[in-house]
Structures are given as structure tokens and as C-alpha cells.
Amino acid sequence: QGQTAYAGAGATAQEVLSSIRTVHAFNGMEREAARYARQLFAAERMGIRQGIASGLGMGFTMGIFFGGYALAFFYGSYLIQWGLNTGGDVVATLFTVQMGAMQGGNALPILATVASACASSFRLFEVIDRMPKTNPNANGARLPNL
């Protein structure tokens, strides 16, 4: 939606600049500037919403990330205190789990592409499985030459 709002503002600017003599002759500079500003205001609102959503998403991701660190160090200190594990093992486990989680996150865009391919292949398989309306085994007229 933000791109659409920017496109509208760009179209207004292009329209005014391509006919700048007419706009100037009818003293429409202020009216056209106000129209352009209204369209930019809509784009600005969309940009702010997009920024808030992006910030909340990144904040949630970092909260989960550092919450995982806190939980791992809390439980790891418990294991070290009772002699069930060593500090090196706790840190190695922490980094292994974090790396696995990051790689799982990196796989999500690929899974979206695979899902899109599966959805588009459905139509292809419909075409392949469709029975033709003509009978290929029927004896028809043979042409001697084309």
C-alpha cells in the first residue's frame, strides 16, 4: 500500500511537471502542491505503520533470542552448581541451539517458495490429467499430404 501511495504521488508530480506551463498560466502551483502533499501524507502514514510493524517484529525476535540466552545461562548455572555439567558444555550447547534456530529461520523463505511451487503445480497436474475431448484411437480420415 505504501508503494501505491508513492506511485500516486509520483504520477501527480509527473503530470504537473509535464504540463508546467499550463499549471503556471492558470496559477495552479499552490493547488497542485497541496494535492501532491496530500498524496505524500498517505504514503507517510503507510511508512510509519510499516516501520512500527517492522520494529515490533524485530523487537519480538530479539526478545526471544535474548530470552533464550537468559534461560540457557540460568539453567546452565544450575547444572554447573550441582556438578551435572561443565561451563564449556553449557556454552557449547547454547551456541549450538542458537545456530540451529538461526538456520531454521533462514529456511522459512525457502519453504515459502516451495509452498508457492506446490500451489502452482496443482494447475499443471490438472492439465496433464485432463482427458481430451477427442478420441485419439478413433479411425479418422488420413490425408495423403498436407
GUTIKE-611888 format. One line per field, with one value per residue: residue number from 1; x, y negated, z of N, C-alpha, C, CB in turn. Coordinates in steps of 0.05 Angstrom, whole numbers, padded with zeros to 5 digits. Last residue first. Glycine has a CB too. Layout:
! residues N
n	[NUM, ...]
nxx	[X, ...]
nyy	[Y, ...]
nzz	[Z, ...]
caxx	[X, ...]
cayy	[Y, ...]
cazz	[Z, ...]
cxx	[X, ...]
cyy	[Y, ...]
czz	[Z, ...]
cbxx	[X, ...]
cbyy	[Y, ...]
cbzz	[Z, ...]
***
This chain:
! residues 146
n	[146, 145, 144, 143, 142, 141, 140, 139, 138, 137, 136, 135, 134, 133, 132, 131, 130, 129, 128, 127, 126, 125, 124, 123, 122, 121, 120, 119, 118, 117, 116, 115, 114, 113, 112, 111, 110, 109, 108, 107, 106, 105, 104, 103, 102, 101, 100, 99, 98, 97, 96, 95, 94, 93, 92, 91, 90, 89, 88, 87, 86, 85, 84, 83, 82, 81, 80, 79, 78, 77, 76, 75, 74, 73, 72, 71, 70, 69, 68, 67, 66, 65, 64, 63, 62, 61, 60, 59, 58, 57, 56, 55, 54, 53, 52, 51, 50, 49, 48, 47, 46, 45, 44, 43, 42, 41, 40, 39, 38, 37, 36, 35, 34, 33, 32, 31, 30, 29, 28, 27, 26, 25, 24, 23, 22, 21, 20, 19, 18, 17, 16, 15, 14, 13, 12, 11, 10, 9, 8, 7, 6, 5, 4, 3, 2, 1]
nxx	[00000, -00027, -00070, -00100, -00148, -00201, -00198, -00214, -00195, -00158, -00166, -00222, -00226, -00220, -00174, -00174, -00122, -00072, -00047, -00079, -00069, -00015, -00017, -00045, -00006, 00038, 00027, 00033, 00087, 00110, 00095, 00124, 00176, 00176, 00171, 00219, 00253, 00241, 00258, 00312, 00328, 00307, 00343, 00389, 00376, 00373, 00426, 00451, 00428, 00447, 00502, 00507, 00491, 00530, 00575, 00561, 00559, 00610, 00639, 00620, 00592, 00543, 00529, 00541, 00507, 00525, 00515, 00459, 00451, 00474, 00438, 00392, 00414, 00431, 00381, 00351, 00381, 00378, 00323, 00319, 00345, 00306, 00258, 00274, 00285, 00232, 00206, 00235, 00220, 00165, 00166, 00191, 00152, 00109, 00131, 00140, 00088, 00068, 00100, 00084, 00031, 00039, 00066, 00026, -00008, 00025, 00029, -00022, -00019, 00022, -00004, -00043, -00011, 00011, -00035, -00047, -00001, -00003, -00039, -00044, -00049, 00005, 00025, -00001, 00020, 00074, 00075, 00062, 00099, 00092, 00042, 00052, 00093, 00064, 00026, 00059, 00079, 00033, 00023, 00069, 00061, 00016, 00039, 00075, 00040, 00016]
nyy	[00658, 00719, 00752, 00759, 00801, 00795, 00840, 00882, 00865, 00855, 00804, 00768, 00704, 00683, 00714, 00709, 00683, 00688, 00640, 00601, 00613, 00603, 00547, 00534, 00550, 00518, 00476, 00499, 00513, 00462, 00442, 00477, 00462, 00410, 00421, 00447, 00404, 00374, 00412, 00420, 00384, 00408, 00451, 00422, 00404, 00452, 00469, 00429, 00440, 00491, 00480, 00444, 00478, 00518, 00488, 00472, 00522, 00541, 00504, 00514, 00580, 00614, 00625, 00595, 00557, 00513, 00529, 00527, 00472, 00450, 00469, 00440, 00388, 00393, 00405, 00359, 00320, 00338, 00333, 00278, 00264, 00284, 00259, 00206, 00206, 00214, 00168, 00129, 00141, 00130, 00075, 00055, 00067, 00037, -00015, -00018, -00016, -00063, -00099, -00089, -00105, -00160, -00173, -00166, -00207, -00250, -00250, -00268, -00320, -00342, -00344, -00382, -00426, -00434, -00448, -00497, -00527, -00530, -00552, -00594, -00582, -00581, -00538, -00496, -00503, -00492, -00440, -00387, -00355, -00367, -00344, -00289, -00278, -00286, -00245, -00200, -00203, -00194, -00142, -00116, -00121, -00088, -00039, -00031, -00023, 00024]
nzz	[-00937, -00964, -00953, -00890, -00865, -00820, -00764, -00715, -00648, -00609, -00589, -00589, -00556, -00506, -00460, -00390, -00349, -00326, -00343, -00319, -00265, -00261, -00265, -00218, -00180, -00183, -00151, -00100, -00102, -00104, -00054, -00022, -00036, -00016, 00038, 00047, 00041, 00086, 00127, 00135, 00172, 00218, 00221, 00232, 00283, 00311, 00307, 00337, 00388, 00398, 00399, 00441, 00484, 00483, 00496, 00548, 00573, 00567, 00597, 00649, 00656, 00699, 00750, 00794, 00811, 00782, 00729, 00728, 00739, 00695, 00656, 00669, 00657, 00604, 00580, 00592, 00565, 00511, 00505, 00508, 00462, 00425, 00440, 00431, 00376, 00358, 00378, 00350, 00298, 00302, 00316, 00269, 00231, 00250, 00246, 00190, 00172, 00193, 00165, 00112, 00114, 00124, 00076, 00039, 00055, 00044, -00010, -00022, -00001, -00033, -00083, -00070, -00059, -00110, -00137, -00112, -00124, -00181, -00216, -00254, -00306, -00320, -00290, -00316, -00367, -00357, -00339, -00353, -00329, -00275, -00266, -00277, -00239, -00192, -00197, -00197, -00145, -00116, -00133, -00113, -00058, -00054, -00070, -00029, 00013, 00000]
caxx	[-00010, -00005, -00046, -00094, -00120, -00193, -00206, -00204, -00215, -00158, -00142, -00214, -00225, -00248, -00180, -00179, -00147, -00092, -00036, -00076, -00097, -00024, -00003, -00057, -00033, 00039, 00026, 00007, 00067, 00113, 00085, 00094, 00166, 00179, 00150, 00194, 00255, 00235, 00230, 00298, 00337, 00296, 00314, 00387, 00381, 00349, 00404, 00457, 00424, 00418, 00492, 00513, 00477, 00502, 00574, 00564, 00535, 00588, 00644, 00615, 00614, 00554, 00518, 00561, 00503, 00525, 00543, 00473, 00440, 00487, 00465, 00392, 00401, 00451, 00403, 00342, 00377, 00404, 00335, 00305, 00359, 00334, 00260, 00265, 00307, 00253, 00198, 00236, 00248, 00174, 00154, 00203, 00179, 00107, 00123, 00162, 00107, 00056, 00102, 00112, 00037, 00025, 00080, 00049, -00018, 00016, 00053, -00014, -00039, 00026, 00019, -00051, -00027, 00029, -00021, -00066, -00007, 00020, -00047, -00037, -00074, -00012, 00034, -00005, -00009, 00066, 00082, 00046, 00097, 00116, 00045, 00031, 00098, 00088, 00018, 00042, 00097, 00047, 00004, 00064, 00084, 00014, 00017, 00085, 00058, 00000]
cayy	[00633, 00700, 00763, 00741, 00796, 00793, 00816, 00882, 00867, 00882, 00808, 00795, 00720, 00686, 00698, 00726, 00678, 00709, 00666, 00602, 00614, 00631, 00562, 00528, 00561, 00544, 00471, 00488, 00534, 00481, 00429, 00477, 00489, 00414, 00405, 00462, 00426, 00363, 00404, 00439, 00379, 00383, 00456, 00437, 00385, 00435, 00485, 00432, 00414, 00487, 00500, 00435, 00453, 00525, 00502, 00452, 00504, 00556, 00506, 00489, 00561, 00606, 00642, 00613, 00584, 00512, 00526, 00553, 00493, 00445, 00478, 00469, 00394, 00388, 00424, 00385, 00319, 00336, 00359, 00294, 00259, 00291, 00288, 00215, 00203, 00233, 00195, 00130, 00144, 00156, 00095, 00052, 00078, 00066, -00004, -00020, 00006, -00037, -00098, -00085, -00077, -00144, -00176, -00149, -00179, -00245, -00243, -00241, -00301, -00338, -00327, -00355, -00415, -00428, -00423, -00475, -00521, -00518, -00528, -00599, -00584, -00600, -00565, -00500, -00506, -00518, -00461, -00409, -00353, -00375, -00372, -00303, -00276, -00302, -00273, -00206, -00206, -00220, -00163, -00116, -00135, -00116, -00050, -00035, -00046, 00000]
cazz	[-00925, -00960, -00968, -00912, -00869, -00848, -00778, -00743, -00669, -00620, -00605, -00584, -00580, -00516, -00483, -00413, -00363, -00321, -00350, -00348, -00275, -00259, -00285, -00244, -00180, -00197, -00180, -00108, -00099, -00126, -00078, -00020, -00042, -00045, 00025, 00050, 00022, 00059, 00123, 00117, 00145, 00208, 00217, 00206, 00261, 00309, 00295, 00308, 00374, 00396, 00380, 00414, 00479, 00478, 00470, 00527, 00573, 00555, 00568, 00636, 00658, 00673, 00729, 00784, 00822, 00811, 00738, 00723, 00757, 00721, 00656, 00673, 00683, 00625, 00578, 00602, 00594, 00525, 00503, 00529, 00488, 00423, 00440, 00457, 00395, 00351, 00387, 00379, 00305, 00294, 00334, 00295, 00228, 00247, 00272, 00209, 00164, 00201, 00194, 00120, 00109, 00143, 00101, 00037, 00056, 00072, 00005, -00030, 00009, -00005, -00080, -00079, -00038, -00087, -00144, -00112, -00096, -00167, -00201, -00226, -00291, -00333, -00284, -00287, -00363, -00369, -00320, -00363, -00358, -00288, -00263, -00291, -00268, -00198, -00195, -00221, -00168, -00113, -00138, -00142, -00071, -00047, -00085, -00056, 00014, 00000]
cxx	[-00007, -00017, -00022, -00070, -00115, -00163, -00196, -00215, -00202, -00179, -00142, -00189, -00215, -00248, -00209, -00186, -00150, -00118, -00057, -00066, -00096, -00053, -00012, -00043, -00046, 00012, 00027, 00005, 00039, 00093, 00088, 00082, 00136, 00169, 00152, 00171, 00229, 00236, 00224, 00269, 00322, 00304, 00300, 00358, 00378, 00352, 00379, 00435, 00429, 00413, 00462, 00502, 00482, 00486, 00545, 00563, 00537, 00563, 00621, 00618, 00606, 00577, 00530, 00551, 00522, 00523, 00544, 00502, 00455, 00477, 00480, 00421, 00402, 00439, 00424, 00365, 00369, 00401, 00363, 00316, 00345, 00348, 00290, 00267, 00300, 00276, 00219, 00227, 00251, 00203, 00163, 00193, 00194, 00134, 00121, 00155, 00131, 00075, 00090, 00115, 00066, 00031, 00066, 00065, 00006, 00006, 00045, 00011, -00031, 00006, 00025, -00028, -00037, 00014, -00001, -00053, -00027, 00013, -00025, -00045, -00069, -00038, 00015, 00002, -00015, 00036, 00073, 00050, 00079, 00114, 00070, 00035, 00078, 00094, 00041, 00033, 00082, 00066, 00016, 00044, 00080, 00037, 00014, 00064, 00069, 00017]
cyy	[00610, 00674, 00744, 00752, 00779, 00787, 00816, 00858, 00867, 00885, 00836, 00801, 00748, 00703, 00703, 00709, 00697, 00706, 00688, 00629, 00616, 00634, 00592, 00544, 00557, 00557, 00498, 00484, 00524, 00503, 00447, 00464, 00491, 00442, 00409, 00447, 00443, 00385, 00392, 00430, 00398, 00376, 00431, 00444, 00398, 00415, 00469, 00449, 00416, 00461, 00495, 00454, 00444, 00500, 00509, 00465, 00484, 00538, 00521, 00490, 00535, 00586, 00636, 00632, 00605, 00540, 00527, 00552, 00519, 00465, 00473, 00480, 00424, 00394, 00419, 00405, 00346, 00336, 00360, 00323, 00273, 00287, 00297, 00245, 00211, 00231, 00216, 00157, 00145, 00161, 00123, 00072, 00077, 00079, 00026, -00009, 00006, -00014, -00071, -00082, -00071, -00114, -00159, -00150, -00160, -00217, -00237, -00232, -00272, -00319, -00321, -00335, -00387, -00416, -00415, -00448, -00498, -00510, -00515, -00576, -00588, -00604, -00586, -00528, -00511, -00523, -00489, -00434, -00376, -00374, -00382, -00333, -00291, -00301, -00292, -00235, -00212, -00224, -00190, -00138, -00137, -00132, -00080, -00047, -00052, -00025]
czz	[-00944, -00949, -00964, -00927, -00893, -00848, -00806, -00757, -00697, -00643, -00618, -00601, -00573, -00542, -00493, -00437, -00387, -00336, -00347, -00357, -00306, -00269, -00285, -00266, -00207, -00198, -00195, -00138, -00108, -00125, -00102, -00044, -00041, -00052, -00005, 00037, 00023, 00038, 00096, 00111, 00125, 00180, 00207, 00200, 00234, 00286, 00291, 00294, 00344, 00381, 00376, 00393, 00450, 00470, 00463, 00499, 00551, 00553, 00554, 00606, 00643, 00677, 00701, 00762, 00810, 00823, 00769, 00732, 00754, 00742, 00682, 00673, 00688, 00653, 00599, 00601, 00606, 00555, 00516, 00528, 00511, 00450, 00441, 00460, 00423, 00371, 00382, 00390, 00336, 00302, 00328, 00316, 00255, 00246, 00271, 00236, 00183, 00195, 00204, 00150, 00117, 00139, 00123, 00063, 00055, 00075, 00034, -00015, 00002, 00007, -00051, -00076, -00045, -00064, -00122, -00118, -00094, -00138, -00185, -00207, -00261, -00318, -00296, -00280, -00334, -00364, -00331, -00345, -00370, -00319, -00277, -00290, -00284, -00228, -00202, -00220, -00194, -00136, -00136, -00149, -00101, -00059, -00080, -00074, -00014, 00000]
cbxx	[00005, 00011, -00053, -00089, -00104, -00208, -00196, -00212, -00236, -00164, -00117, -00237, -00207, -00260, -00160, -00201, -00149, -00098, -00011, -00058, -00113, -00021, 00028, -00056, -00050, 00060, 00049, 00002, 00065, 00142, 00100, 00085, 00179, 00208, 00153, 00188, 00280, 00255, 00222, 00298, 00367, 00304, 00302, 00404, 00409, 00344, 00398, 00484, 00441, 00405, 00497, 00543, 00487, 00489, 00591, 00592, 00532, 00582, 00670, 00633, 00641, 00533, 00488, 00573, 00474, 00502, 00556, 00472, 00410, 00482, 00481, 00375, 00372, 00460, 00416, 00319, 00356, 00419, 00338, 00275, 00360, 00348, 00246, 00237, 00317, 00262, 00172, 00218, 00265, 00171, 00124, 00200, 00195, 00090, 00096, 00172, 00116, 00029, 00086, 00130, 00034, -00006, 00081, 00067, -00037, -00006, 00074, -00010, -00067, 00025, 00044, -00061, -00052, 00044, -00006, -00089, -00019, 00043, -00059, -00050, -00090, -00018, 00062, 00011, -00024, 00072, 00112, 00016, 00085, 00140, 00047, 00004, 00099, 00112, 00007, 00018, 00113, 00062, -00019, 00054, 00110, 00014, -00009, 00095, 00081, -00019]
cbyy	[00627, 00694, 00766, 00712, 00823, 00770, 00791, 00908, 00844, 00902, 00805, 00815, 00707, 00659, 00704, 00747, 00649, 00710, 00673, 00580, 00589, 00641, 00561, 00498, 00549, 00562, 00453, 00462, 00545, 00492, 00402, 00463, 00509, 00411, 00375, 00468, 00444, 00341, 00385, 00466, 00384, 00360, 00466, 00462, 00372, 00420, 00510, 00446, 00392, 00487, 00528, 00431, 00431, 00538, 00527, 00437, 00490, 00581, 00521, 00467, 00572, 00593, 00639, 00630, 00592, 00495, 00500, 00559, 00497, 00416, 00464, 00482, 00384, 00359, 00422, 00396, 00298, 00310, 00368, 00295, 00229, 00273, 00301, 00205, 00173, 00228, 00203, 00108, 00121, 00160, 00093, 00024, 00063, 00073, -00016, -00048, 00002, -00032, -00122, -00107, -00071, -00149, -00206, -00158, -00173, -00265, -00265, -00240, -00307, -00365, -00341, -00356, -00433, -00453, -00426, -00480, -00546, -00538, -00508, -00626, -00560, -00591, -00569, -00480, -00480, -00519, -00461, -00402, -00326, -00359, -00380, -00296, -00246, -00293, -00280, -00187, -00180, -00221, -00161, -00089, -00120, -00119, -00035, -00008, -00041, 00000]
cbzz	[-00899, -00987, -00997, -00902, -00870, -00863, -00763, -00757, -00667, -00599, -00587, -00590, -00601, -00521, -00506, -00406, -00373, -00291, -00333, -00358, -00267, -00231, -00280, -00250, -00158, -00184, -00188, -00094, -00070, -00126, -00083, 00006, -00021, -00053, 00033, 00079, 00027, 00052, 00145, 00130, 00142, 00226, 00243, 00206, 00263, 00335, 00312, 00305, 00387, 00424, 00390, 00410, 00498, 00502, 00471, 00530, 00601, 00571, 00563, 00648, 00647, 00654, 00728, 00806, 00818, 00820, 00728, 00693, 00752, 00730, 00633, 00651, 00684, 00623, 00550, 00585, 00601, 00516, 00473, 00524, 00493, 00402, 00416, 00462, 00394, 00322, 00372, 00391, 00294, 00264, 00334, 00306, 00207, 00223, 00280, 00211, 00134, 00186, 00207, 00110, 00079, 00141, 00110, 00014, 00032, 00080, 00004, -00061, -00003, 00010, -00093, -00108, -00033, -00078, -00171, -00132, -00082, -00166, -00219, -00216, -00296, -00362, -00294, -00271, -00373, -00399, -00315, -00363, -00366, -00279, -00233, -00279, -00277, -00182, -00167, -00222, -00172, -00087, -00118, -00152, -00064, -00017, -00079, -00068, 00033, 00024]
***
